[in-house]
Amino acid sequence: MPNLANNSLAKNKKEQTQLAQVKVVSARLQAIWWLSAVIKDGRSVNDLLSVSNLTLDKQASGSHSKNDSPLARQSQNNSQLAFAKHILFGSLRYFHQIKAILEQLLDKPLKQKDTDIFCILISGIYQLKYLSVPDHAAISESVDLAKSVNKKWASGLINAVLRGYQRKNKEIGERLSKADTFLYSHPNWIINQLKMDWPNNYKKILTANNERAPMAIRINTNLTNKLSYQKLLEEQGINSQQHSIAKDALILDQPCDVYSLPGFTQGQSTVQDVAPQLVVELLDLKPGFKVLDGCAAPGGKTTHILQREPNTLLTSVEKSASRLERVTEVLSRFNMLDNSYKVKLLNVDFLDYQDWWNGEFFDRILIDVPCSASGVIRRNPDIKIHRKKTDMESLVKIQREILNSAWQMLKPGGKLVYATCSVFKVENEDQINQFFENNRAKLLDMPLEAHQELKDKSVTDFGYQIFPGQMQMDGFYFCGLEKLLSSSDQS
Ligand SMILES: C[S@@+](CC[C@H](N)C(=O)[O-])C[C@H]1O[C@@H](n2cnc3c(N)ncnc32)[C@H](O)[C@@H]1O
């Protein structure tokens, strides 16, 4: 296995020193480090794999395993790194299924302190079941990993369990054939919630969640246009498709390293799924409008608002200081921090609006509220491990509070868009349904063509609910509300 610690790819001295500290690391071992960090330390895949400079700097000074950052600094085109990521994502996608298999193969559960061994077994079975690598390689490399994590005692166990799987996989599959967690590889609470919310669609959603999402980008139409950019991509050997309803979107035929996107560092494009790109259409922006982006980080919609209407007087609010830095970062990449753009960034809690709001009503408000992220599991399979049923009550409460607070700051006749990347009704149409019980508002439609396409497939009376994979989009919900001026306005 080649050495993954390739100093020539280090960007600066600090990184070179860190890379030098890394011993020879195999792709499989890297995958185990990442997997353990997700399972044991509760780290998110996004966080672990982020290649943004900001995150790299944080990783350099962070408290997690000292070995997980240097690899992230290498080009994503490195095939070994790609293999490590492949194992990581696959092991997480099929985590619940493989865990059920392991319960059949182990006499007793492994101890918490042996999570690394558990991860080696998860990734070993993932390779045997889903990858075309030769079985003997998957087994012997997994056995060798015991030594790499200084637990030579576990070699025999790993060997026995993986060989046991080879022998008994059919029998185990039959035994578990009625267990939903095994069939859909999701925790039971998510399966049950989806069954309840979407009895006709839940199987499709669960299946889509285990698939790979396409890489979608947004073209910065202030600097270029979609057709010219598509040509530029083509010249780089990157083929893409336009989307039928998202004006600024291109979907790449194959994912690629962001830095190979033409003009990426100059803000000509950014990575953003298609569904969140639709929000800006519903906002119906006009020059000089006062707009509030209520939950702004990492800044995807903040930059889209300014791109669509550069003469916006924008206030972007974000509670997390470190996440707000990411908004600054993306604004800077888009060259939107200069004086020609009027954007105010506030590191405050949205709910404390009485402290930070100057009392001038906003014409438009976007609240892309914190949510379960159940619509983006295919991009972030670690959500299936991290998100708990018990999180839901507090999430729903904060969403409701953000919506009610935002409404106070919206001028009569103004428009608000509520959005989540969730497919759970309780965070979406139920919230809006309840909102209508106490407030007077009119539902907003998307521009005609998009409205037609979305409503044809629509499953909800309030707003637009998109399921993962639908029209190549992530699971997403958004709903536009106009604040009525008087009772006769109500439709
Ligand atoms: C779904 S993300 C927003 C994504 C963003 N709109 C974009 O397009 O890039 C939700 C954000 O809300 C922030 N947030 C959560 N609670 C908040 C609060 N009470 N006040 C302000 N921001 C909050 C989170 O830190 C997170 O960055």
Ligand as a Chemical Component Dictionary entry (heavy atoms), coordinates in Angstrom:
data_LIG
# 
_chem_comp.id                   LIG 
_chem_comp.type                 NON-POLYMER 
_chem_comp.pdbx_formal_charge   0 
_chem_comp.three_letter_code    LIG 
# 
loop_
_chem_comp_atom.comp_id 
_chem_comp_atom.atom_id 
_chem_comp_atom.alt_atom_id 
_chem_comp_atom.type_symbol 
_chem_comp_atom.charge 
_chem_comp_atom.model_Cartn_x 
_chem_comp_atom.model_Cartn_y 
_chem_comp_atom.model_Cartn_z 
_chem_comp_atom.pdbx_ordinal 
LIG C1  C1  C 0  -29.529 24.477 8.130  1  
LIG S1  S1  S 1  -28.248 25.468 8.691  2  
LIG C2  C2  C 0  -28.406 26.854 7.629  3  
LIG C3  C3  C 0  -27.789 26.686 6.266  4  
LIG C4  C4  C 0  -27.608 28.017 5.553  5  
LIG N1  N1  N 0  -28.851 28.738 5.435  6  
LIG C5  C5  C 0  -27.012 27.872 4.172  7  
LIG O1  O1  O 0  -27.717 27.949 3.182  8  
LIG O2  O2  O -1 -25.792 27.695 4.072  9  
LIG C6  C6  C 0  -28.884 26.102 10.191 10 
LIG C7  C7  C 0  -27.967 27.093 10.882 11 
LIG O3  O3  O 0  -28.705 27.714 11.926 12 
LIG C8  C8  C 0  -27.831 27.995 12.997 13 
LIG N2  N2  N 0  -28.663 28.220 14.203 14 
LIG C9  C9  C 0  -29.233 27.309 14.996 15 
LIG N3  N3  N 0  -29.937 27.894 15.985 16 
LIG C10 C10 C 0  -29.809 29.225 15.797 17 
LIG C11 C11 C 0  -30.287 30.373 16.502 18 
LIG N4  N4  N 0  -31.042 30.226 17.582 19 
LIG N5  N5  N 0  -29.942 31.590 16.057 20 
LIG C12 C12 C 0  -29.168 31.719 14.949 21 
LIG N6  N6  N 0  -28.675 30.676 14.250 22 
LIG C13 C13 C 0  -28.991 29.449 14.659 23 
LIG C14 C14 C 0  -26.955 26.768 13.049 24 
LIG O4  O4  O 0  -25.745 27.028 13.727 25 
LIG C15 C15 C 0  -26.760 26.478 11.556 26 
LIG O5  O5  O 0  -25.596 27.089 11.087 27 
# 
loop_
_chem_comp_bond.comp_id 
_chem_comp_bond.atom_id_1 
_chem_comp_bond.atom_id_2 
_chem_comp_bond.value_order 
_chem_comp_bond.pdbx_ordinal 
LIG C1  S1  SING 1  
LIG S1  C2  SING 2  
LIG S1  C6  SING 3  
LIG C2  C3  SING 4  
LIG C3  C4  SING 5  
LIG C4  N1  SING 6  
LIG C4  C5  SING 7  
LIG C5  O1  DOUB 8  
LIG C5  O2  SING 9  
LIG C6  C7  SING 10 
LIG C7  O3  SING 11 
LIG C7  C15 SING 12 
LIG O3  C8  SING 13 
LIG C8  N2  SING 14 
LIG C8  C14 SING 15 
LIG N2  C9  SING 16 
LIG N2  C13 SING 17 
LIG C9  N3  DOUB 18 
LIG N3  C10 SING 19 
LIG C10 C11 SING 20 
LIG C10 C13 DOUB 21 
LIG C11 N4  SING 22 
LIG C11 N5  DOUB 23 
LIG N5  C12 SING 24 
LIG C12 N6  DOUB 25 
LIG N6  C13 SING 26 
LIG C14 O4  SING 27 
LIG C14 C15 SING 28 
LIG C15 O5  SING 29 
# 
